[in-house]
Amino acid sequence: MPAPSAFILRRAAALRARRFPPRCPQALVMLLGIAGMVGSGKTTLTHALASRFGLQLALESVDADNPWLEAYYADAERSRREFALRLQLHFLATRFASMRRMRGIGGGWVLDRTWYEDAEVFARGAFEQGLMIPEEYDLYCRLYGELLHAPAARPPKLLVYLHAPLDVIVARIAKRGRPAERDTAIDYWAALHERYERWISGFRHCPVLTIDVREYDLLEDPGAIEDVAARVRQRVERQLPQTELWPASSRARAS
């Protein structure tokens, strides 16, 4: 039997490589998660910590391509019940796709909101408001539970939770919020605040650093980031870049 030609051998090797691509070691990723309800200052702190520690920034997506938002808000209660599950699944899929891309890029990141909040605060809230029936919520939770085992869902090294009493949150929204947020009834913010506080009290996915937002104001005093950064640094010192981008003027005071 004649030996296979060099062309056939190269072709077979190419097919094997296509079917079984070599496994590349996954890039190391260090995540800091920033959590808290609207008005707590998540985005401001996310920007400040990313600049302070030289980390990449992952902001909450506006998600202009969401095909369910318009339908969800089209007809008040009826349309919200009809499209709540699809809307929440879209948010979940978008979040995990973003996390997968970040894992591929590697490096250190600060997250403005986490996938835990998507599922355990907002999707649960939709169920508690009666916008999802039990069978729909059970389906969502089963999928979420499976996704938590995916490499993209490895927990952050630290979750920074921004706490504030409801009256402080509502005052900040009235002063700094978007028009739609300022027009939202206080009952909605009260229910969301309660869900966030209940959620963080039982959160066990990773270590948590709770910060009271009344202790600093980055918009009025940008230098206040030093004291916040010192508290974060104490928890994740070895994971942060060796060269930070701003001089740590408060390090001596914090130690």
C-alpha positions as CSV (number, residue, x, y, z in Angstrom):
1,M,0.0,0.0,0.0
2,P,1.6,3.3,-1.0
3,A,2.4,5.8,1.7
4,P,0.1,8.8,1.9
5,S,1.3,11.9,0.0
6,A,2.7,14.9,1.8
7,F,-0.4,16.9,0.7
8,I,-2.8,14.3,2.3
9,L,-0.8,14.4,5.5
10,R,-0.9,18.2,5.6
11,R,-4.6,18.2,4.9
12,A,-5.3,15.7,7.6
13,A,-3.3,17.8,10.1
14,A,-5.2,20.9,9.1
15,L,-8.5,19.1,9.7
16,R,-7.4,17.9,13.1
17,A,-6.3,21.4,14.0
18,R,-9.7,22.8,13.0
19,R,-11.6,20.2,15.0
20,F,-9.3,20.3,18.0
21,P,-7.7,23.7,18.3
22,P,-4.8,24.0,20.7
23,R,-5.9,25.2,24.2
24,C,-4.3,28.5,25.0
25,P,-3.9,29.4,28.7
26,Q,-6.6,31.9,29.7
27,A,-5.4,35.4,30.3
28,L,-5.2,36.4,33.9
29,V,-8.0,38.8,34.9
30,M,-8.4,40.8,38.1
31,L,-11.9,42.2,38.6
32,L,-13.2,44.8,41.0
33,G,-17.0,45.0,41.1
34,I,-18.8,48.2,42.1
35,A,-22.4,47.6,43.2
36,G,-25.1,49.8,44.5
37,M,-28.5,51.3,43.4
38,V,-29.1,54.3,41.2
39,G,-27.8,57.5,42.9
40,S,-25.1,55.8,44.9
41,G,-22.3,57.0,42.6
42,K,-21.2,53.7,41.0
43,T,-20.1,55.2,37.7
44,T,-18.2,58.1,39.3
45,L,-16.3,55.7,41.6
46,T,-15.7,53.2,38.8
47,H,-14.0,55.9,36.7
48,A,-12.0,57.1,39.7
49,L,-10.7,53.7,40.8
50,A,-9.9,52.7,37.2
51,S,-7.7,55.9,36.9
52,R,-6.3,55.5,40.4
53,F,-5.1,51.9,39.9
54,G,-4.5,51.8,36.1
55,L,-7.3,49.4,35.5
56,Q,-9.5,48.9,32.4
57,L,-13.0,50.3,32.6
58,A,-16.2,48.3,32.1
59,L,-19.2,50.6,32.2
60,E,-22.8,49.4,32.3
61,S,-23.9,49.2,28.7
62,V,-26.7,51.4,27.5
63,D,-27.5,48.5,25.1
64,A,-28.9,50.5,22.2
65,D,-29.5,47.2,20.3
66,N,-31.8,45.8,22.9
67,P,-34.9,44.6,20.8
68,W,-37.2,44.3,23.8
69,L,-37.0,47.6,25.5
70,E,-39.5,49.4,23.3
71,A,-42.0,46.5,23.5
72,Y,-41.5,46.2,27.2
73,Y,-42.6,49.8,27.8
74,A,-45.2,50.0,25.1
75,D,-48.3,49.3,27.1
76,A,-47.6,49.6,30.8
77,E,-48.5,46.5,32.8
78,R,-49.7,44.2,30.0
79,S,-46.5,44.6,27.9
80,R,-44.2,44.4,30.9
81,R,-45.7,41.0,31.8
82,E,-45.4,39.8,28.3
83,F,-41.8,40.8,27.7
84,A,-40.2,40.8,31.2
85,L,-38.6,37.4,30.8
86,R,-37.2,38.2,27.3
87,L,-35.9,41.5,28.5
88,Q,-34.1,40.0,31.5
89,L,-32.7,37.2,29.4
90,H,-31.3,39.7,27.0
91,F,-29.6,41.6,29.8
92,L,-28.1,38.4,31.1
93,A,-26.8,37.3,27.8
94,T,-25.4,40.7,27.0
95,R,-23.6,40.8,30.4
96,F,-22.0,37.4,30.0
97,A,-20.9,38.1,26.5
98,S,-19.2,41.2,27.8
99,M,-17.5,39.2,30.6
100,R,-16.3,36.6,28.1
101,R,-14.7,39.3,25.9
102,M,-13.0,40.8,29.0
103,R,-11.6,37.4,30.0
104,G,-10.2,37.1,26.5
105,I,-8.5,40.5,26.7
106,G,-7.1,39.9,30.1
107,G,-5.7,42.3,32.6
108,G,-7.4,44.2,35.4
109,W,-10.9,45.7,35.2
110,V,-13.3,47.7,37.3
111,L,-17.0,46.8,36.7
112,D,-19.8,49.3,36.9
113,R,-22.5,46.8,38.1
114,T,-22.2,43.0,38.1
115,W,-24.1,40.1,36.7
116,Y,-25.1,39.3,40.3
117,E,-27.3,42.4,40.4
118,D,-28.8,41.6,37.0
119,A,-30.1,38.3,38.2
120,E,-30.4,38.6,42.0
121,V,-31.8,42.2,42.2
122,F,-33.5,43.1,39.0
123,A,-34.8,39.8,37.6
124,R,-35.9,38.8,41.1
125,G,-37.6,42.2,41.4
126,A,-39.5,41.6,38.2
127,F,-40.7,38.3,39.6
128,E,-41.7,39.8,42.9
129,Q,-43.6,42.5,41.1
130,G,-45.6,39.8,39.3
131,L,-44.1,40.6,35.9
132,M,-42.8,37.0,35.6
133,I,-44.8,33.9,36.4
134,P,-43.1,31.2,38.6
135,E,-42.4,29.0,35.6
136,E,-40.6,31.8,33.8
137,Y,-38.6,32.8,36.9
138,D,-37.6,29.2,37.5
139,L,-36.4,29.0,33.9
140,Y,-34.4,32.2,34.3
141,C,-32.8,31.0,37.6
142,R,-31.9,27.6,36.1
143,L,-30.1,29.3,33.2
144,Y,-28.4,31.8,35.6
145,G,-27.3,29.0,37.8
146,E,-25.6,27.2,34.9
147,L,-23.9,30.4,33.7
148,L,-22.4,30.9,37.1
149,H,-20.3,27.8,36.4
150,A,-18.8,29.3,33.2
151,P,-15.2,30.6,33.2
152,A,-16.5,34.1,32.5
153,A,-18.4,34.2,35.8
154,R,-15.5,33.7,38.1
155,P,-16.2,36.1,41.0
156,P,-14.4,39.4,41.4
157,K,-11.6,39.7,43.8
158,L,-13.6,42.2,45.7
159,L,-17.1,43.7,45.5
160,V,-17.3,47.3,46.6
161,Y,-20.9,47.9,47.8
162,L,-22.0,51.6,48.0
163,H,-24.5,51.9,50.8
164,A,-26.7,54.9,51.6
165,P,-30.0,55.5,53.4
166,L,-33.0,55.8,51.1
167,D,-33.4,59.6,51.8
168,V,-29.8,60.2,50.7
169,I,-30.3,58.2,47.5
170,V,-33.6,60.0,46.6
171,A,-31.9,63.4,47.3
172,R,-29.0,62.5,45.0
173,I,-31.4,61.4,42.2
174,A,-33.3,64.6,42.5
175,K,-30.1,66.6,42.2
176,R,-28.0,64.6,39.8
177,G,-30.3,62.0,38.2
178,R,-31.4,61.8,34.6
179,P,-34.9,63.2,33.8
180,A,-36.5,59.8,33.7
181,E,-35.0,59.0,37.1
182,R,-36.1,62.2,38.6
183,D,-39.7,61.6,37.4
184,T,-39.8,58.0,38.9
185,A,-42.1,57.5,41.9
186,I,-40.3,57.2,45.2
187,D,-42.1,53.9,45.8
188,Y,-40.0,52.4,43.1
189,W,-36.8,53.6,44.6
190,A,-37.9,52.4,48.1
191,A,-38.6,48.9,46.7
192,L,-35.3,48.8,44.8
193,H,-33.4,50.0,47.9
194,E,-34.9,47.3,50.0
195,R,-34.0,44.6,47.4
196,Y,-30.4,45.9,47.3
197,E,-30.0,45.8,51.1
198,R,-31.6,42.4,51.3
199,W,-29.3,41.1,48.5
200,I,-26.0,42.4,49.9
201,S,-26.9,41.0,53.4
202,G,-26.9,37.5,51.9
203,F,-24.1,37.9,49.3
204,R,-21.5,35.2,49.5
205,H,-19.9,35.0,46.0
206,C,-16.8,37.0,46.9
207,P,-15.4,39.3,49.6
208,V,-17.4,42.6,50.1
209,L,-16.2,46.1,51.1
210,T,-19.1,48.2,52.1
211,I,-18.7,52.0,51.8
212,D,-21.1,54.5,53.1
213,V,-21.5,57.1,50.3
214,R,-22.0,59.9,52.9
215,E,-18.3,59.6,53.8
216,Y,-17.1,61.1,50.6
217,D,-18.2,63.1,47.5
218,L,-16.0,62.6,44.4
219,L,-17.9,65.3,42.5
220,E,-17.3,67.9,45.1
221,D,-13.9,66.6,46.2
222,P,-12.1,64.4,43.6
223,G,-9.2,63.9,46.0
224,A,-11.4,61.9,48.3
225,I,-10.6,58.9,46.0
226,E,-7.4,58.5,47.9
227,D,-9.1,57.3,51.1
228,V,-11.5,55.0,49.2
229,A,-8.5,53.6,47.2
230,A,-6.6,52.9,50.4
231,R,-9.4,50.8,51.7
232,V,-9.6,48.9,48.4
233,R,-5.8,48.4,48.3
234,Q,-5.8,46.8,51.7
235,R,-8.1,44.1,50.5
236,V,-6.5,43.4,47.1
237,E,-2.9,44.7,47.4
238,R,-1.3,41.8,45.5
239,Q,-3.7,41.9,42.6
240,L,-3.2,45.6,41.7
241,P,-0.7,46.9,39.2
242,Q,2.7,47.5,40.7
243,T,2.8,51.1,39.2
244,E,-0.2,53.2,40.1
245,L,-1.2,56.2,38.0
246,W,-1.6,58.8,40.7
247,P,0.7,59.6,43.6
248,A,-0.8,57.9,46.7
249,S,-0.7,61.1,48.9
250,S,-3.0,59.5,51.5
251,R,-1.1,56.2,51.8
252,A,0.7,57.3,54.9
253,R,-2.5,58.6,56.5
254,A,-4.3,55.3,55.7
255,S,-1.6,53.0,57.1
